[in-house]
Amino acid sequence: FNNLNFTFSDIRAPRFSNNITNISNTTLNEITQFNLTLIDGFNLSSCIFSWDNGTGIFVNDSPINYSTEISVTNTTCSINKTIQRVRSTTMQWKWHSNDTTNQWNQSNTYSFIVSNTLSTVASASINDTSVTDSEDIQCDNGSVSDVDSDSVTLLYGWLNNSADVNINNKVLGNGNTSVNQTWQCQITPNDGVGNGSTKTSSSVTIGSVNNPPTINWTNATSSD
């Protein structure tokens, strides 16, 4: 019998499946993971993540290389990225891969849109802690922030003895208050997309402007 020698040639490039991310209402500064399964009939050499960070231009990361000493025919490429763009920006990505015979392939292009980050207000406080029934009181806000650079509107509310009285002004007129009532104010930031978390002030109790005078009695003595 004659010996027969066969040479196997790899004519098929790596294939991709199971594109998986943890994207769910992803916002600015959030860390997102990207995963893709690679399959090759011979031996995988590397995969490369290609990222469009909202600029419309894809930039390749450094390759993820596989050992040439171990046959790798099925594996998952994975990478984490921190989102650095504001809401409504379209982010895109794709993968490149080759095998040890230098057959290259490129995955589909995937995308998502960056979600809104709600604005914040640091605090709410009433401008006077010794209020009488003749005074107006004002709700003051702490620092306001919106990482998407949206214009922020502050929404005001007032609580009388913890009950919402449906007054939505920054200033509460004295005609709404009575002696011994306890008041708090609330501030909610709105960025035009949604409301952020509401902050509630400490409470103040309304005093009377007509407090009776205090008389200090002094015993009188006579001298001859």
PyRosetta script that sets phi, psi and omega in degrees:
from pyrosetta import init, pose_from_sequence

init()
pose = pose_from_sequence("FNNLNFTFSDIRAPRFSNNITNISNTTLNEITQFNLTLIDGFNLSSCIFSWDNGTGIFVNDSPINYSTEISVTNTTCSINKTIQRVRSTTMQWKWHSNDTTNQWNQSNTYSFIVSNTLSTVASASINDTSVTDSEDIQCDNGSVSDVDSDSVTLLYGWLNNSADVNINNKVLGNGNTSVNQTWQCQITPNDGVGNGSTKTSSSVTIGSVNNPPTINWTNATSSD")
pose.set_psi(1, 143.3)
pose.set_omega(1, 175.7)
pose.set_phi(2, -87.4)
pose.set_psi(2, 142.5)
pose.set_omega(2, 175.2)
pose.set_phi(3, -76.7)
pose.set_psi(3, 134.8)
pose.set_omega(3, 179.0)
pose.set_phi(4, -109.9)
pose.set_psi(4, 129.7)
pose.set_omega(4, 177.6)
pose.set_phi(5, -109.9)
pose.set_psi(5, 131.8)
pose.set_omega(5, -180.0)
pose.set_phi(6, -116.0)
pose.set_psi(6, 139.2)
pose.set_omega(6, 174.2)
pose.set_phi(7, -116.5)
pose.set_psi(7, 123.6)
pose.set_omega(7, -179.4)
pose.set_phi(8, -97.7)
pose.set_psi(8, 127.7)
pose.set_omega(8, 178.9)
pose.set_phi(9, -107.0)
pose.set_psi(9, 137.8)
pose.set_omega(9, 177.1)
pose.set_phi(10, -91.4)
pose.set_psi(10, 109.4)
pose.set_omega(10, -178.6)
pose.set_phi(11, -111.7)
pose.set_psi(11, 6.2)
pose.set_omega(11, -177.4)
pose.set_phi(12, -117.4)
pose.set_psi(12, 127.3)
pose.set_omega(12, -179.0)
pose.set_phi(13, -76.2)
pose.set_psi(13, 164.6)
pose.set_omega(13, 176.8)
pose.set_phi(14, -56.5)
pose.set_psi(14, 150.7)
pose.set_omega(14, 179.8)
pose.set_phi(15, -117.6)
pose.set_psi(15, 159.2)
pose.set_omega(15, -173.7)
pose.set_phi(16, -122.0)
pose.set_psi(16, 148.0)
pose.set_omega(16, 173.5)
pose.set_phi(17, -158.3)
pose.set_psi(17, 169.5)
pose.set_omega(17, 172.4)
pose.set_phi(18, 56.2)
pose.set_psi(18, 54.2)
pose.set_omega(18, 171.9)
pose.set_phi(19, -66.2)
pose.set_psi(19, 116.8)
pose.set_omega(19, -175.0)
pose.set_phi(20, -132.9)
pose.set_psi(20, 134.7)
pose.set_omega(20, 172.5)
pose.set_phi(21, -137.8)
pose.set_psi(21, 169.0)
pose.set_omega(21, 174.6)
pose.set_phi(22, -100.8)
pose.set_psi(22, 26.8)
pose.set_omega(22, -179.1)
pose.set_phi(23, -68.4)
pose.set_psi(23, 125.4)
pose.set_omega(23, 174.2)
pose.set_phi(24, -160.4)
pose.set_psi(24, 101.5)
pose.set_omega(24, -175.1)
pose.set_phi(25, 53.2)
pose.set_psi(25, 46.4)
pose.set_omega(25, -176.0)
pose.set_phi(26, -67.7)
pose.set_psi(26, 134.6)
pose.set_omega(26, -174.6)
pose.set_phi(27, -123.0)
pose.set_psi(27, 172.5)
pose.set_omega(27, 177.4)
pose.set_phi(28, -53.0)
pose.set_psi(28, 136.3)
pose.set_omega(28, 177.5)
pose.set_phi(29, 74.1)
pose.set_psi(29, 5.1)
pose.set_omega(29, 177.5)
pose.set_phi(30, -84.2)
pose.set_psi(30, 141.7)
pose.set_omega(30, 177.7)
pose.set_phi(31, -87.6)
pose.set_psi(31, 127.0)
pose.set_omega(31, -177.1)
pose.set_phi(32, -121.2)
pose.set_psi(32, 137.7)
pose.set_omega(32, 179.4)
pose.set_phi(33, -105.2)
pose.set_psi(33, 137.8)
pose.set_omega(33, 179.7)
pose.set_phi(34, -120.5)
pose.set_psi(34, 131.7)
pose.set_omega(34, -178.2)
pose.set_phi(35, -134.9)
pose.set_psi(35, 144.4)
pose.set_omega(35, 175.3)
pose.set_phi(36, -150.3)
pose.set_psi(36, 136.2)
pose.set_omega(36, 178.6)
pose.set_phi(37, -86.7)
pose.set_psi(37, 134.8)
pose.set_omega(37, 176.8)
pose.set_phi(38, -110.8)
pose.set_psi(38, 138.7)
pose.set_omega(38, 178.9)
pose.set_phi(39, -132.5)
pose.set_psi(39, 134.8)
pose.set_omega(39, 177.6)
pose.set_phi(40, -146.1)
pose.set_psi(40, 142.9)
pose.set_omega(40, -178.3)
pose.set_phi(41, -79.4)
pose.set_psi(41, -9.2)
pose.set_omega(41, -176.7)
pose.set_phi(42, -117.1)
pose.set_psi(42, -84.6)
pose.set_omega(42, -178.9)
pose.set_phi(43, -162.0)
pose.set_psi(43, 121.3)
pose.set_omega(43, -178.8)
pose.set_phi(44, -72.4)
pose.set_psi(44, 144.3)
pose.set_omega(44, -180.0)
pose.set_phi(45, -109.4)
pose.set_psi(45, -46.4)
pose.set_omega(45, -177.4)
pose.set_phi(46, -162.6)
pose.set_psi(46, 163.2)
pose.set_omega(46, 168.4)
pose.set_phi(47, -134.4)
pose.set_psi(47, 151.7)
pose.set_omega(47, -176.9)
pose.set_phi(48, -133.0)
pose.set_psi(48, 128.2)
pose.set_omega(48, 176.5)
pose.set_phi(49, -89.3)
pose.set_psi(49, 129.9)
pose.set_omega(49, 179.8)
pose.set_phi(50, -116.7)
pose.set_psi(50, 124.6)
pose.set_omega(50, -164.2)
pose.set_phi(51, -126.6)
pose.set_psi(51, 124.2)
pose.set_omega(51, 170.0)
pose.set_phi(52, -101.7)
pose.set_psi(52, 103.0)
pose.set_omega(52, -174.9)
pose.set_phi(53, -83.8)
pose.set_psi(53, 45.9)
pose.set_omega(53, 176.9)
pose.set_phi(54, 82.9)
pose.set_psi(54, 7.2)
pose.set_omega(54, -178.3)
pose.set_phi(55, -100.0)
pose.set_psi(55, -13.0)
pose.set_omega(55, -174.9)
pose.set_phi(56, 88.7)
pose.set_psi(56, 0.0)
pose.set_omega(56, -179.2)
pose.set_phi(57, -119.2)
pose.set_psi(57, 128.1)
pose.set_omega(57, 177.7)
pose.set_phi(58, -83.4)
pose.set_psi(58, 134.6)
pose.set_omega(58, 177.0)
pose.set_phi(59, -123.8)
pose.set_psi(59, 128.8)
pose.set_omega(59, -178.7)
pose.set_phi(60, -82.3)
pose.set_psi(60, 134.9)
pose.set_omega(60, 169.9)
pose.set_phi(61, -76.0)
pose.set_psi(61, 171.8)
pose.set_omega(61, 174.0)
pose.set_phi(62, -64.7)
pose.set_psi(62, 146.2)
pose.set_omega(62, -178.7)
pose.set_phi(63, -63.8)
pose.set_psi(63, 147.5)
pose.set_omega(63, 167.2)
pose.set_phi(64, -96.5)
pose.set_psi(64, 110.3)
pose.set_omega(64, -173.5)
pose.set_phi(65, -96.6)
pose.set_psi(65, 148.7)
pose.set_omega(65, 177.7)
pose.set_phi(66, -111.5)
pose.set_psi(66, 148.5)
pose.set_omega(66, -177.0)
pose.set_phi(67, -63.6)
pose.set_psi(67, 135.6)
pose.set_omega(67, 177.0)
pose.set_phi(68, -79.7)
pose.set_psi(68, -9.7)
pose.set_omega(68, -178.8)
pose.set_phi(69, -87.4)
pose.set_psi(69, -13.0)
pose.set_omega(69, -178.8)
pose.set_phi(70, -122.1)
pose.set_psi(70, 131.7)
pose.set_omega(70, 178.9)
pose.set_phi(71, -73.8)
pose.set_psi(71, 115.5)
pose.set_omega(71, 178.9)
pose.set_phi(72, -116.5)
pose.set_psi(72, 111.5)
pose.set_omega(72, -179.2)
pose.set_phi(73, -115.5)
pose.set_psi(73, -11.1)
pose.set_omega(73, -179.8)
pose.set_phi(74, -150.3)
pose.set_psi(74, 119.4)
pose.set_omega(74, -178.7)
pose.set_phi(75, -156.7)
pose.set_psi(75, 171.3)
pose.set_omega(75, 178.5)
pose.set_phi(76, -116.0)
pose.set_psi(76, 125.4)
pose.set_omega(76, 171.1)
pose.set_phi(77, -86.6)
pose.set_psi(77, 138.0)
pose.set_omega(77, -176.7)
pose.set_phi(78, -144.4)
pose.set_psi(78, 142.7)
pose.set_omega(78, 178.6)
pose.set_phi(79, -154.9)
pose.set_psi(79, 149.1)
pose.set_omega(79, 175.8)
pose.set_phi(80, -108.4)
pose.set_psi(80, 141.7)
pose.set_omega(80, 176.6)
pose.set_phi(81, -134.1)
pose.set_psi(81, 140.3)
pose.set_omega(81, 173.6)
pose.set_phi(82, -93.3)
pose.set_psi(82, 125.4)
pose.set_omega(82, -177.8)
pose.set_phi(83, -71.5)
pose.set_psi(83, 125.3)
pose.set_omega(83, -173.9)
pose.set_phi(84, -120.9)
pose.set_psi(84, 23.2)
pose.set_omega(84, 180.0)
pose.set_phi(85, -126.4)
pose.set_psi(85, 153.6)
pose.set_omega(85, -177.3)
pose.set_phi(86, -80.0)
pose.set_psi(86, 174.2)
pose.set_omega(86, -175.9)
pose.set_phi(87, -55.3)
pose.set_psi(87, 152.5)
pose.set_omega(87, 177.5)
pose.set_phi(88, 73.8)
pose.set_psi(88, 3.2)
pose.set_omega(88, 175.7)
pose.set_phi(89, -81.9)
pose.set_psi(89, 134.8)
pose.set_omega(89, 177.1)
pose.set_phi(90, -88.2)
pose.set_psi(90, 123.0)
pose.set_omega(90, 178.0)
pose.set_phi(91, -106.6)
pose.set_psi(91, 139.4)
pose.set_omega(91, -178.9)
pose.set_phi(92, -130.4)
pose.set_psi(92, 152.9)
pose.set_omega(92, 175.2)
pose.set_phi(93, -153.2)
pose.set_psi(93, 159.5)
pose.set_omega(93, 174.8)
pose.set_phi(94, -156.9)
pose.set_psi(94, 169.7)
pose.set_omega(94, -178.7)
pose.set_phi(95, -123.3)
pose.set_psi(95, 147.2)
pose.set_omega(95, 169.6)
pose.set_phi(96, -119.0)
pose.set_psi(96, 147.9)
pose.set_omega(96, 177.0)
pose.set_phi(97, -150.8)
pose.set_psi(97, 150.9)
pose.set_omega(97, 173.5)
pose.set_phi(98, -136.1)
pose.set_psi(98, 164.5)
pose.set_omega(98, 175.8)
pose.set_phi(99, -112.3)
pose.set_psi(99, -176.4)
pose.set_omega(99, -173.1)
pose.set_phi(100, -73.7)
pose.set_psi(100, -7.0)
pose.set_omega(100, 171.7)
pose.set_phi(101, -98.9)
pose.set_psi(101, 10.8)
pose.set_omega(101, 176.1)
pose.set_phi(102, 65.5)
pose.set_psi(102, 32.8)
pose.set_omega(102, 170.4)
pose.set_phi(103, -84.8)
pose.set_psi(103, 124.2)
pose.set_omega(103, -176.1)
pose.set_phi(104, -106.9)
pose.set_psi(104, 150.8)
pose.set_omega(104, 173.3)
pose.set_phi(105, -147.3)
pose.set_psi(105, 159.1)
pose.set_omega(105, -179.9)
pose.set_phi(106, -128.8)
pose.set_psi(106, 137.5)
pose.set_omega(106, 179.6)
pose.set_phi(107, -75.9)
pose.set_psi(107, 176.2)
pose.set_omega(107, 168.7)
pose.set_phi(108, -62.5)
pose.set_psi(108, 162.3)
pose.set_omega(108, 172.9)
pose.set_phi(109, -93.8)
pose.set_psi(109, 129.6)
pose.set_omega(109, -178.1)
pose.set_phi(110, -114.2)
pose.set_psi(110, 160.0)
pose.set_omega(110, -178.1)
pose.set_phi(111, -154.9)
pose.set_psi(111, 161.7)
pose.set_omega(111, 168.7)
pose.set_phi(112, -151.2)
pose.set_psi(112, 164.8)
pose.set_omega(112, 178.8)
pose.set_phi(113, -109.7)
pose.set_psi(113, 130.6)
pose.set_omega(113, -178.7)
pose.set_phi(114, -64.0)
pose.set_psi(114, 132.3)
pose.set_omega(114, -178.6)
pose.set_phi(115, -84.0)
pose.set_psi(115, 165.7)
pose.set_omega(115, 179.8)
pose.set_phi(116, -73.4)
pose.set_psi(116, 141.1)
pose.set_omega(116, 168.7)
pose.set_phi(117, -102.9)
pose.set_psi(117, 122.7)
pose.set_omega(117, -177.3)
pose.set_phi(118, -66.6)
pose.set_psi(118, 146.4)
pose.set_omega(118, 178.2)
pose.set_phi(119, -72.5)
pose.set_psi(119, 163.2)
pose.set_omega(119, -178.5)
pose.set_phi(120, -131.9)
pose.set_psi(120, 152.9)
pose.set_omega(120, 169.3)
pose.set_phi(121, -126.5)
pose.set_psi(121, 136.8)
pose.set_omega(121, -171.1)
pose.set_phi(122, -72.3)
pose.set_psi(122, -35.8)
pose.set_omega(122, -173.5)
pose.set_phi(123, -165.3)
pose.set_psi(123, 166.5)
pose.set_omega(123, 171.1)
pose.set_phi(124, -130.9)
pose.set_psi(124, 139.3)
pose.set_omega(124, 179.9)
pose.set_phi(125, -150.0)
pose.set_psi(125, 149.7)
pose.set_omega(125, 175.9)
pose.set_phi(126, -90.7)
pose.set_psi(126, 137.3)
pose.set_omega(126, -168.6)
pose.set_phi(127, -71.8)
pose.set_psi(127, -10.2)
pose.set_omega(127, -177.8)
pose.set_phi(128, -143.2)
pose.set_psi(128, 127.9)
pose.set_omega(128, -179.3)
pose.set_phi(129, -97.4)
pose.set_psi(129, -4.6)
pose.set_omega(129, 177.5)
pose.set_phi(130, -123.6)
pose.set_psi(130, 73.7)
pose.set_omega(130, -170.9)
pose.set_phi(131, -95.5)
pose.set_psi(131, 140.1)
pose.set_omega(131, 172.5)
pose.set_phi(132, -110.0)
pose.set_psi(132, 168.6)
pose.set_omega(132, -177.4)
pose.set_phi(133, -73.5)
pose.set_psi(133, 1.9)
pose.set_omega(133, 176.6)
pose.set_phi(134, -101.2)
pose.set_psi(134, -1.1)
pose.set_omega(134, -174.7)
pose.set_phi(135, -109.3)
pose.set_psi(135, 144.8)
pose.set_omega(135, 165.4)
pose.set_phi(136, -77.8)
pose.set_psi(136, 153.2)
pose.set_omega(136, 174.0)
pose.set_phi(137, -125.1)
pose.set_psi(137, 152.2)
pose.set_omega(137, -172.7)
pose.set_phi(138, -125.0)
pose.set_psi(138, 143.6)
pose.set_omega(138, 177.5)
pose.set_phi(139, -98.3)
pose.set_psi(139, 116.7)
pose.set_omega(139, -178.7)
pose.set_phi(140, -104.1)
pose.set_psi(140, 142.9)
pose.set_omega(140, -179.2)
pose.set_phi(141, -102.0)
pose.set_psi(141, 151.1)
pose.set_omega(141, 168.3)
pose.set_phi(142, -81.7)
pose.set_psi(142, -165.4)
pose.set_omega(142, -176.3)
pose.set_phi(143, -63.3)
pose.set_psi(143, 143.9)
pose.set_omega(143, -179.1)
pose.set_phi(144, -112.8)
pose.set_psi(144, 137.4)
pose.set_omega(144, -177.1)
pose.set_phi(145, -138.4)
pose.set_psi(145, 143.1)
pose.set_omega(145, 171.5)
pose.set_phi(146, -146.1)
pose.set_psi(146, 110.3)
pose.set_omega(146, -173.7)
pose.set_phi(147, -68.7)
pose.set_psi(147, -19.7)
pose.set_omega(147, 176.9)
pose.set_phi(148, -86.3)
pose.set_psi(148, 2.5)
pose.set_omega(148, -179.6)
pose.set_phi(149, 63.2)
pose.set_psi(149, 29.2)
pose.set_omega(149, 174.5)
pose.set_phi(150, -77.3)
pose.set_psi(150, 152.8)
pose.set_omega(150, 171.9)
pose.set_phi(151, -72.0)
pose.set_psi(151, 132.4)
pose.set_omega(151, -173.7)
pose.set_phi(152, -110.7)
pose.set_psi(152, 130.8)
pose.set_omega(152, 173.2)
pose.set_phi(153, -105.9)
pose.set_psi(153, 134.3)
pose.set_omega(153, 178.4)
pose.set_phi(154, -97.3)
pose.set_psi(154, 127.1)
pose.set_omega(154, -180.0)
pose.set_phi(155, -103.7)
pose.set_psi(155, 129.7)
pose.set_omega(155, -174.1)
pose.set_phi(156, -108.2)
pose.set_psi(156, 152.9)
pose.set_omega(156, 174.1)
pose.set_phi(157, -151.1)
pose.set_psi(157, 159.2)
pose.set_omega(157, -178.9)
pose.set_phi(158, -130.2)
pose.set_psi(158, 141.3)
pose.set_omega(158, 178.2)
pose.set_phi(159, -117.1)
pose.set_psi(159, 126.8)
pose.set_omega(159, 174.5)
pose.set_phi(160, -107.2)
pose.set_psi(160, 114.0)
pose.set_omega(160, -175.3)
pose.set_phi(161, 52.2)
pose.set_psi(161, 43.6)
pose.set_omega(161, 177.0)
pose.set_phi(162, 74.6)
pose.set_psi(162, 0.8)
pose.set_omega(162, -179.8)
pose.set_phi(163, -102.3)
pose.set_psi(163, 133.4)
pose.set_omega(163, 178.3)
pose.set_phi(164, -68.4)
pose.set_psi(164, 126.7)
pose.set_omega(164, -177.4)
pose.set_phi(165, -104.9)
pose.set_psi(165, 8.5)
pose.set_omega(165, 175.5)
pose.set_phi(166, 59.2)
pose.set_psi(166, 41.0)
pose.set_omega(166, 171.1)
pose.set_phi(167, -110.6)
pose.set_psi(167, 121.8)
pose.set_omega(167, -169.4)
pose.set_phi(168, -116.1)
pose.set_psi(168, 30.0)
pose.set_omega(168, 179.5)
pose.set_phi(169, -101.5)
pose.set_psi(169, 155.8)
pose.set_omega(169, 175.8)
pose.set_phi(170, -66.2)
pose.set_psi(170, -35.5)
pose.set_omega(170, -178.7)
pose.set_phi(171, -107.5)
pose.set_psi(171, 132.0)
pose.set_omega(171, 175.3)
pose.set_phi(172, -101.7)
pose.set_psi(172, 114.9)
pose.set_omega(172, -178.5)
pose.set_phi(173, -68.8)
pose.set_psi(173, 150.2)
pose.set_omega(173, -176.2)
pose.set_phi(174, -66.5)
pose.set_psi(174, -16.1)
pose.set_omega(174, 176.9)
pose.set_phi(175, -68.2)
pose.set_psi(175, -12.5)
pose.set_omega(175, 179.6)
pose.set_phi(176, -95.4)
pose.set_psi(176, -5.7)
pose.set_omega(176, -172.5)
pose.set_phi(177, -115.6)
pose.set_psi(177, 155.7)
pose.set_omega(177, 176.8)
pose.set_phi(178, -137.7)
pose.set_psi(178, 159.4)
pose.set_omega(178, -178.8)
pose.set_phi(179, -58.9)
pose.set_psi(179, 137.3)
pose.set_omega(179, 177.3)
pose.set_phi(180, 76.9)
pose.set_psi(180, 0.8)
pose.set_omega(180, 172.6)
pose.set_phi(181, -73.1)
pose.set_psi(181, 148.6)
pose.set_omega(181, 176.6)
pose.set_phi(182, -109.9)
pose.set_psi(182, 126.9)
pose.set_omega(182, -175.4)
pose.set_phi(183, -122.3)
pose.set_psi(183, 146.1)
pose.set_omega(183, 170.7)
pose.set_phi(184, -134.9)
pose.set_psi(184, 155.1)
pose.set_omega(184, 173.4)
pose.set_phi(185, -118.4)
pose.set_psi(185, 158.6)
pose.set_omega(185, 179.3)
pose.set_phi(186, -130.6)
pose.set_psi(186, 146.2)
pose.set_omega(186, 176.7)
pose.set_phi(187, -130.6)
pose.set_psi(187, 129.9)
pose.set_omega(187, 176.9)
pose.set_phi(188, -123.0)
pose.set_psi(188, 123.6)
pose.set_omega(188, 177.3)
pose.set_phi(189, -82.7)
pose.set_psi(189, 142.3)
pose.set_omega(189, 178.4)
pose.set_phi(190, -132.0)
pose.set_psi(190, 127.2)
pose.set_omega(190, -177.3)
pose.set_phi(191, -101.3)
pose.set_psi(191, 13.7)
pose.set_omega(191, -178.6)
pose.set_phi(192, 90.9)
pose.set_psi(192, -12.2)
pose.set_omega(192, 177.2)
pose.set_phi(193, -110.4)
pose.set_psi(193, -40.3)
pose.set_omega(193, -179.6)
pose.set_phi(194, -166.1)
pose.set_psi(194, 172.4)
pose.set_omega(194, 178.9)
pose.set_phi(195, -90.0)
pose.set_psi(195, 136.6)
pose.set_omega(195, 171.9)
pose.set_phi(196, -83.3)
pose.set_psi(196, -169.9)
pose.set_omega(196, -177.9)
pose.set_phi(197, -72.5)
pose.set_psi(197, 139.7)
pose.set_omega(197, 179.9)
pose.set_phi(198, -83.4)
pose.set_psi(198, 137.3)
pose.set_omega(198, 173.7)
pose.set_phi(199, -108.2)
pose.set_psi(199, 138.7)
pose.set_omega(199, -178.6)
pose.set_phi(200, -117.9)
pose.set_psi(200, 135.2)
pose.set_omega(200, -178.0)
pose.set_phi(201, -77.7)
pose.set_psi(201, 167.9)
pose.set_omega(201, 166.9)
pose.set_phi(202, -67.7)
pose.set_psi(202, 162.3)
pose.set_omega(202, -176.1)
pose.set_phi(203, -90.3)
pose.set_psi(203, 151.5)
pose.set_omega(203, 171.6)
pose.set_phi(204, -126.4)
pose.set_psi(204, 147.2)
pose.set_omega(204, 178.8)
pose.set_phi(205, -108.7)
pose.set_psi(205, 132.9)
pose.set_omega(205, -176.1)
pose.set_phi(206, -76.2)
pose.set_psi(206, 125.6)
pose.set_omega(206, 175.6)
pose.set_phi(207, -97.9)
pose.set_psi(207, 177.7)
pose.set_omega(207, -178.8)
pose.set_phi(208, -102.0)
pose.set_psi(208, 138.7)
pose.set_omega(208, 175.3)
pose.set_phi(209, -76.7)
pose.set_psi(209, -16.8)
pose.set_omega(209, -176.7)
pose.set_phi(210, -105.9)
pose.set_psi(210, 49.0)
pose.set_omega(210, 176.2)
pose.set_phi(211, -66.7)
pose.set_psi(211, 136.0)
pose.set_omega(211, -179.6)
pose.set_phi(212, -65.7)
pose.set_psi(212, 149.8)
pose.set_omega(212, -179.6)
pose.set_phi(213, -67.0)
pose.set_psi(213, 153.5)
pose.set_omega(213, 176.9)
pose.set_phi(214, -96.6)
pose.set_psi(214, 127.4)
pose.set_omega(214, -179.4)
pose.set_phi(215, -106.9)
pose.set_psi(215, 125.0)
pose.set_omega(215, 175.5)
pose.set_phi(216, -97.6)
pose.set_psi(216, 116.6)
pose.set_omega(216, -178.3)
pose.set_phi(217, -84.2)
pose.set_psi(217, 135.6)
pose.set_omega(217, 175.6)
pose.set_phi(218, -125.6)
pose.set_psi(218, 124.6)
pose.set_omega(218, 178.8)
pose.set_phi(219, -68.4)
pose.set_psi(219, 129.6)
pose.set_omega(219, 179.7)
pose.set_phi(220, -91.3)
pose.set_psi(220, 141.7)
pose.set_omega(220, 175.5)
pose.set_phi(221, -125.3)
pose.set_psi(221, 149.2)
pose.set_omega(221, 179.8)
pose.set_phi(222, -107.2)
pose.set_psi(222, 152.3)
pose.set_omega(222, 176.4)
pose.set_phi(223, -125.1)
pose.set_psi(223, 139.4)
pose.set_omega(223, 179.6)
pose.set_phi(224, -82.1)
pose.dump_pdb("model.pdb")
